[in-house]
Amino acid sequence: MIKLRLVFKILILFTPILSHAQTAWTYYFNNDVNSNYFYNKNGISKNGNYVLLTRTLFSNNTGTYNSNFQIINEQNGNLIIDTTDNQNQFSGIININNSPIGTGFIIGQNYNPATLFSSDVYQFISNNGVTNTRSSNDSTGRIYDLKTLNDTLFSLAEDSIICIKIFDSLGNKIGIIPIDTNSLSQKFTPSSFDFGPNGIIVYGQKTFNNTFNSLYCIRYISYQSNLIFEYLSNPSSSVDEITGISIASNSIYYSGKTNVVNGVNSITIGELDFNGILLWDTTMVYLSATREVTNFSSINGYLHFGLTGFNTNLNKFSTMLFSLNESNNQIIPLAEFDSLKYATDVKLSNNGNRTFACINANNNLISNFKLIELHPTSYNYFYQFHDSLLSSLNYLISNNNCVYFGGSEFISKFDLSILSTNQPSNIKSINVFPNPANNETSIKIDGEQECFKYQIINLNGETLETGFTKDGILNLSNLANGLYDLVIYIRNNQFTKKILICH
């Protein structure tokens, strides 16, 4: 077992110039200023030409929670059905998951309005809005996550045991896969799950002997209900939790969060083989009270992920984007986005062989949504959307050459067909001025944005600096006089210029 330990303290200054485009439609939902919406992480899914949104409305007028959904025609943005005003429609609490299945959708939530107890409730919805609700008989049941595979629904839920419940496209329960049994000596609290080559990979945290301390926990269960492996982190005096996994061709990549005693979160990225053997892990330490890895997106040999929280160096909330080279496990910082008010957020989605991200940074009472296409060592803005209502970021899904994104008040669609698949460069020339360079050298790239990633390499092939320019300015005051290679990365393109430094 090889274990790598790296500590990152990264500050990236970035000021983008965005290329704008119009969405095909933007749909707003709530016009009631006296009500507030709360959503969960799986609030959107797409099936054929239909998009389903689920949410919970908390009414300040009545003090009650009401779960509701909308179905939208993807082609024209027309609303097929909206249950927002029906306060008896699938009433419940905040947790809602939904997933496409058959010729419709399925929603699951952790409240049974018929019995007024917490229990897992499944509602099957056809594309035209016809519903069929089924409830668990267990008053303590809970749904953690829903996913579909080949028109079969898999639901990570808790009854007397933690299990995967399996349903066909008509909503009939056809099987169960036991995951774990909680006892007085140990308790497994799952976060979510994914599909491995031979079964279900469930991840979360595990506690022992009724303590508050917890370990990372990944359990791999075969479709025949056999335990393939259980991976636990080393014993800790803090609260450890797996926050996400990504299934690559031969490995399981995971992110874990450790809440240490002094209030600084350590983020661990690691790789397991499918036998549960730890191949490596990397600890990322930030001067921050709250940091958490959000989303994983593995594509074309690179793992993209986001990191959100409060950056005490900047005294701001911020979100960072990274990629990880799966061939050598090198972590590559892509960008950082800060927020003046409230935590920023990021969500990722794959579309074929492309990865897209949506960033929401709340600044000066305005929510600023940024759509980004990620590349192995760079990225490209292609749309920005401002919302004065301080909406949260709840939706991002890419499907059929479209990206859907939205917050607490709206859902929007962006047509990806206007973007080139390989993103050819519009660069006419790269000018470095002055050259020989002084302390602060300006770099002008004709036909491109002024902020980009760079590397400075000496004549021995050693990388001395890696970072991002700000407003086309590259500060060279820390470098000794001499000849260097300046490498500039823009999307999938790499350009090298010789620069001579003379202070």
C-alpha positions in Angstrom: 0.0 0.0 0.0 1.3 3.4 -1.0 0.2 6.4 1.0 0.9 9.9 -0.1 0.4 12.9 2.1 0.2 16.4 0.6 -0.7 19.6 2.2 -2.2 22.3 -0.1 -2.7 26.0 0.8 -3.9 27.6 -2.3 -5.0 31.1 -3.1 -6.0 31.7 -6.7 -7.0 35.1 -8.0 -9.3 35.0 -10.9 -11.3 37.6 -12.8 -13.1 36.1 -15.8 -14.3 37.7 -19.0 -17.4 35.7 -20.0 -18.8 34.8 -23.3 -22.6 35.2 -23.1 -25.3 33.2 -24.8 -29.0 33.0 -24.4 -30.8 30.0 -22.8 -33.6 28.5 -24.8 -36.0 29.2 -21.8 -35.9 30.3 -18.2 -38.8 29.3 -16.1 -39.7 31.0 -12.8 -41.9 29.2 -10.2 -42.6 31.1 -7.0 -44.1 34.5 -7.0 -45.2 34.3 -3.3 -42.8 36.6 -1.4 -44.2 35.2 1.9 -43.0 31.7 1.2 -39.6 30.1 1.1 -38.5 27.0 -0.8 -36.1 24.4 0.4 -34.7 21.7 -1.8 -32.6 18.6 -1.5 -29.6 17.5 -3.5 -31.5 15.4 -6.0 -34.2 17.8 -7.1 -34.0 17.3 -10.9 -34.2 14.4 -13.4 -35.0 14.0 -17.1 -36.9 11.3 -18.9 -37.4 11.6 -22.7 -38.7 15.1 -23.4 -39.7 15.8 -19.8 -37.9 17.3 -16.9 -39.1 16.7 -13.3 -38.4 19.1 -10.4 -39.2 18.2 -6.8 -39.1 20.5 -3.8 -40.5 21.3 -0.4 -42.4 24.5 0.3 -42.3 25.9 3.8 -45.2 28.4 4.2 -44.5 31.3 6.6 -48.3 31.9 6.6 -49.2 28.4 7.9 -45.9 27.2 9.4 -46.2 23.9 7.5 -44.1 22.0 5.0 -45.6 20.9 1.7 -43.8 18.7 -0.8 -44.6 19.3 -4.5 -43.3 18.7 -8.0 -43.4 20.2 -11.5 -43.1 18.5 -14.9 -41.8 20.6 -17.7 -41.8 19.9 -21.5 -38.1 20.0 -22.3 -38.7 21.1 -25.9 -40.7 24.3 -25.3 -40.5 24.9 -21.5 -44.3 24.4 -21.1 -45.4 23.3 -17.6 -47.2 20.0 -17.8 -48.2 19.9 -14.1 -47.5 22.0 -11.0 -48.7 20.8 -7.6 -47.3 23.8 -5.7 -50.7 25.3 -4.8 -52.1 22.0 -3.6 -51.1 21.9 0.0 -52.4 18.3 0.4 -50.2 17.1 -2.4 -47.6 14.6 -1.1 -47.2 16.8 2.1 -44.1 16.1 4.1 -40.7 17.3 5.2 -37.6 18.5 3.3 -35.9 15.3 2.1 -37.0 14.4 -1.4 -35.2 12.3 -4.0 -36.3 11.7 -7.5 -35.1 9.6 -10.5 -36.4 8.7 -14.0 -37.9 5.2 -14.5 -39.9 3.6 -17.2 -42.0 6.3 -18.9 -42.1 8.5 -15.9 -40.4 9.3 -12.6 -40.3 8.2 -9.0 -40.1 10.4 -6.0 -39.1 9.3 -2.5 -39.4 11.2 0.8 -39.1 10.5 4.5 -42.6 11.2 5.7 -45.9 9.5 5.3 -48.7 12.0 5.3 -51.3 9.2 5.8 -49.8 8.1 9.2 -48.0 11.4 10.1 -44.9 9.3 10.9 -41.5 9.2 9.3 -41.4 6.4 6.8 -40.2 5.9 3.3 -42.9 6.9 0.8 -42.6 6.3 -3.0 -44.6 8.2 -5.5 -44.6 7.0 -9.1 -45.4 9.8 -11.7 -46.0 9.3 -15.4 -44.9 12.0 -17.8 -48.4 13.4 -18.0 -48.5 13.8 -14.2 -50.6 10.8 -13.1 -49.4 9.6 -9.7 -49.4 6.4 -7.8 -48.2 6.6 -4.1 -46.9 3.6 -2.1 -45.8 3.8 1.5 -43.6 1.6 3.8 -45.3 0.1 6.8 -42.3 0.9 9.0 -42.9 4.2 10.9 -39.1 4.7 11.3 -38.1 4.1 7.7 -36.0 6.6 5.8 -34.8 7.1 2.2 -31.3 8.2 1.7 -31.0 8.1 -2.1 -32.6 6.9 -5.3 -31.0 5.8 -8.6 -32.1 4.0 -11.7 -30.2 1.3 -13.7 -31.7 -0.2 -16.9 -35.3 0.8 -16.0 -34.9 -0.6 -12.5 -35.1 1.6 -9.4 -32.6 1.1 -6.5 -33.5 2.9 -3.3 -31.1 3.2 -0.4 -33.4 3.1 2.6 -33.7 2.2 6.2 -36.3 0.0 7.8 -35.3 -2.5 10.5 -32.0 -2.7 8.5 -30.2 -0.5 6.0 -30.9 -1.9 2.6 -31.3 -1.3 -1.1 -35.0 -1.7 -2.1 -35.4 -2.7 -5.8 -38.5 -1.7 -7.9 -39.5 -2.4 -11.5 -40.6 0.3 -13.9 -44.2 -0.1 -12.8 -43.3 0.5 -9.2 -43.5 -3.1 -8.0 -41.0 -4.0 -5.3 -39.0 -6.9 -6.7 -36.1 -7.4 -4.3 -34.0 -6.2 -1.4 -30.2 -6.1 -0.8 -29.2 -5.9 2.9 -26.4 -3.4 3.5 -25.8 -3.3 7.2 -27.5 -3.9 10.6 -27.1 -1.2 13.3 -26.7 -2.4 16.9 -25.8 -0.9 20.2 -22.1 -1.4 19.5 -22.0 0.1 16.0 -24.1 2.2 13.7 -23.7 2.9 10.0 -25.2 6.1 8.6 -25.1 6.2 4.8 -24.8 9.3 2.6 -25.4 7.8 -0.8 -24.5 4.9 -3.1 -23.3 4.1 -6.6 -23.1 1.0 -8.9 -19.9 -1.0 -9.0 -19.1 -3.7 -11.5 -20.5 -6.5 -9.2 -22.9 -4.7 -6.9 -23.8 -1.6 -4.8 -21.1 0.7 -3.2 -22.6 2.5 -0.2 -20.7 5.2 1.6 -21.1 7.3 4.7 -19.8 7.2 8.3 -19.7 4.5 11.1 -19.7 5.0 14.8 -18.9 2.5 17.6 -20.1 2.0 21.2 -22.4 5.0 21.1 -19.6 7.6 20.8 -19.8 10.8 18.7 -16.6 9.9 16.9 -17.0 8.3 13.5 -14.9 6.7 10.7 -15.0 6.9 7.0 -17.0 3.9 5.8 -17.4 2.4 2.3 -19.3 -0.9 2.0 -19.4 -2.9 -1.3 -22.3 -5.4 -1.4 -22.9 -7.8 -4.3 -26.2 -8.1 -6.0 -26.5 -11.5 -4.2 -26.2 -9.6 -0.8 -22.6 -10.8 -0.1 -20.2 -8.3 1.5 -17.3 -7.8 -1.0 -15.4 -5.4 1.4 -15.8 -2.8 4.0 -13.3 0.1 4.1 -12.9 2.1 7.3 -10.6 5.1 8.0 -8.0 4.9 10.7 -9.3 5.4 14.3 -9.9 9.1 14.9 -10.9 11.4 17.7 -13.0 13.5 15.3 -16.0 13.1 13.0 -14.9 11.4 9.8 -17.3 11.0 6.9 -17.2 10.0 3.2 -18.7 12.8 1.2 -18.6 11.3 -2.3 -17.3 8.5 -4.5 -16.6 8.2 -8.2 -16.3 4.9 -10.0 -13.5 4.8 -12.5 -12.4 2.0 -14.9 -10.4 0.1 -12.3 -10.8 2.0 -9.0 -13.1 3.7 -6.5 -12.1 7.4 -5.8 -13.5 8.8 -2.6 -13.5 12.1 -0.7 -13.6 12.3 3.0 -14.1 15.1 5.6 -12.5 15.1 9.0 -13.6 17.6 11.6 -10.6 18.0 13.8 -10.5 19.4 17.3 -9.2 22.9 16.5 -12.0 23.4 14.0 -10.0 23.1 10.8 -11.4 20.6 8.3 -9.0 18.2 6.6 -10.2 16.9 3.2 -8.9 13.5 2.1 -9.0 12.3 -1.5 -8.2 8.6 -1.9 -8.3 5.6 -4.3 -9.3 2.0 -3.5 -9.3 -1.0 -5.8 -12.4 -3.1 -6.0 -11.1 -5.4 -3.3 -11.1 -2.5 -0.8 -7.3 -2.0 -0.8 -6.1 1.6 -0.3 -3.8 2.5 -3.2 -3.1 6.1 -2.0 -4.6 9.0 -0.3 -3.9 12.8 -0.2 -4.8 15.1 2.6 -5.7 18.7 1.7 -5.5 21.2 4.6 -7.0 24.7 4.4 -7.1 27.5 6.8 -10.8 27.2 7.1 -13.6 26.4 9.5 -15.8 24.7 7.0 -14.6 22.9 3.9 -16.3 20.0 2.0 -15.8 18.2 -1.2 -18.8 18.5 -3.5 -19.5 16.2 -6.4 -17.1 13.9 -8.3 -17.0 13.6 -12.1 -14.6 11.0 -13.6 -14.2 11.3 -17.4 -11.4 10.8 -19.9 -8.9 9.8 -17.3 -9.4 12.9 -15.1 -11.5 13.3 -11.9 -13.1 16.7 -11.5 -14.3 17.8 -8.1 -15.3 21.0 -6.2 -14.4 22.2 -2.7 -16.7 24.6 -0.9 -16.5 26.4 2.5 -15.3 29.5 4.3 -11.7 30.5 3.5 -10.2 32.3 6.5 -7.3 33.6 4.4 -9.7 35.5 2.2 -12.3 36.0 5.0 -14.9 34.9 2.4 -16.9 31.9 1.4 -15.4 30.3 -1.7 -15.6 27.4 -4.1 -12.6 25.8 -5.7 -12.5 23.5 -8.8 -9.9 20.8 -9.2 -9.0 18.0 -11.5 -7.1 14.8 -10.7 -5.0 13.0 -13.2 -6.0 9.3 -12.7 -2.7 8.1 -14.3 -0.4 9.7 -11.7 -2.9 11.0 -9.0 -1.7 14.6 -9.5 -4.2 17.1 -8.2 -4.5 20.2 -10.4 -6.1 23.4 -9.1 -8.3 25.0 -11.7 -9.9 28.1 -10.2 -11.4 29.7 -7.0 -14.6 31.7 -6.8 -15.4 33.8 -3.7 -18.7 35.0 -2.3 -19.4 38.1 -0.1 -22.5 36.6 1.4 -23.5 33.0 2.1 -21.6 29.9 1.0 -20.9 29.3 -2.6 -21.9 26.0 -4.2 -20.9 23.9 -7.1 -22.5 21.0 -9.0 -21.0 18.8 -11.7 -22.6 16.8 -14.5 -21.2 14.7 -17.4 -22.5 14.8 -21.0 -20.9 12.2 -23.2 -17.2 12.9 -23.0 -17.6 16.4 -21.5 -17.9 17.6 -17.9 -19.9 20.7 -17.0 -20.0 22.6 -13.7 -22.3 25.3 -12.3 -21.0 27.7 -9.7 -23.3 29.9 -7.5 -21.6 32.8 -5.8 -23.8 35.2 -3.8 -22.5 38.7 -3.9 -24.2 42.0 -2.9 -27.6 40.4 -2.7 -27.3 38.8 -6.1 -26.9 35.2 -7.0 -24.4 34.8 -9.7 -24.7 31.4 -11.6 -21.7 30.5 -13.8 -21.8 27.6 -16.3 -18.4 26.2 -17.0 -17.0 23.4 -19.2 -14.1 21.6 -17.5 -11.0 20.3 -19.2 -8.1 18.3 -17.7 -6.0 21.3 -16.9 -8.3 24.2 -17.6 -11.9 25.3 -18.1 -14.1 27.6 -20.2 -16.9 29.8 -19.2 -19.8 29.8 -21.6 -22.8 31.3 -19.7 -23.5 33.5 -16.7 -26.9 34.2 -15.1 -27.8 36.7 -12.4 -30.7 36.3 -10.0 -31.5 39.1 -7.6 -33.5 36.8 -5.3 -30.4 35.2 -3.8 -31.4 31.7 -5.1 -29.5 28.7 -3.9 -28.0 26.3 -6.5 -30.0 23.1 -6.5 -30.2 21.9 -10.1 -27.6 20.8 -12.7 -28.1 18.1 -15.2 -26.8 17.7 -18.7 -28.6 15.5 -21.2 -29.3 15.4 -24.9 -26.9 18.2 -25.6 -28.5 20.5 -23.1 -27.6 21.8 -19.6 -30.4 22.4 -17.1 -29.6 24.5 -14.0 -31.5 26.4 -11.4 -32.1 27.5 -7.8 -34.8 28.1 -5.4 -36.9 30.1 -7.8 -36.2 29.0 -11.4 -35.0 26.4 -13.8 -33.1 27.3 -17.0 -32.0 25.4 -20.1 -28.8 26.0 -22.1 -28.4 24.5 -25.6 -24.9 23.0 -25.8 -25.1 22.6 -29.6 -23.7 26.2 -29.9 -20.5 25.0 -28.2 -17.9 23.1 -30.2 -17.2 19.6 -29.0 -13.4 20.1 -28.9 -13.5 23.8 -28.2 -11.1 25.0 -30.9 -9.0 28.0 -29.9 -9.8 31.4 -31.2 -6.2 32.6 -30.3 -4.6 34.7 -33.0 -1.4 35.5 -31.1 0.2 35.5 -27.6 2.2 38.6 -26.7 4.4 39.0 -23.6 5.3 42.6 -22.9 7.9 43.6 -22.0 10.3 40.8 -22.9 12.9 40.9 -21.4 10.5 41.0 -18.5 10.3 43.2 -15.4 8.7 42.6 -12.1 5.1 42.8 -13.4 4.8 41.6 -17.0 1.6 42.0 -19.0 0.5 39.1 -21.2 -1.9 39.8 -24.0 -3.7 36.9 -25.8 -5.6 38.1 -28.8 -9.1 36.7 -29.2 -9.2 35.2 -25.6 -10.0 36.0 -22.0 -7.2 37.7 -20.1 -7.2 35.2 -17.1 -5.6 31.8 -17.7 -3.5 29.2 -16.1 0.3 29.4 -16.5 3.5 27.6 -15.5 7.0 28.9 -15.4 9.8 26.3 -16.1 13.5 26.8 -15.8 16.2 25.5 -18.2 16.5 22.3 -16.1 12.9 21.5 -16.8 11.8 22.3 -13.2 8.4 23.9 -12.6 9.0 27.0 -10.5 5.5 28.5 -10.4 2.0 27.5 -11.3 -1.1 29.7 -11.0 -3.5 32.0 -12.7 -3.0 35.5 -14.0 -5.2 38.4 -12.9 -6.3 40.9 -15.5 -3.5 39.7 -17.8 -0.7 40.5 -15.3 1.9 38.0 -14.3 4.0 39.0 -11.3 7.6 37.8 -11.8 9.3 39.5 -8.9 10.1 36.2 -7.1 12.1 34.9 -10.0 15.9 35.3 -10.5 17.3 36.8 -13.7 17.5 34.3 -16.5 15.7 32.5 -19.3 12.5 30.6 -18.7 9.7 28.8 -20.5 6.3 30.4 -19.9 3.6 27.7 -20.5 0.0 29.0 -21.0 -3.0 26.7 -20.8 -6.3 27.6 -22.4 -8.8 24.8 -22.5 -7.2 21.8 -24.2 -4.5 23.9 -25.8 -1.0 24.5 -24.5 1.3 27.4 -25.6 5.0 28.0 -24.7 6.8 31.4 -24.9 10.5 32.1 -24.0 10.8 34.9 -21.5 14.0 36.6 -20.3 13.8 38.1 -16.8 16.0 41.2 -16.1 15.3 43.0 -12.9 
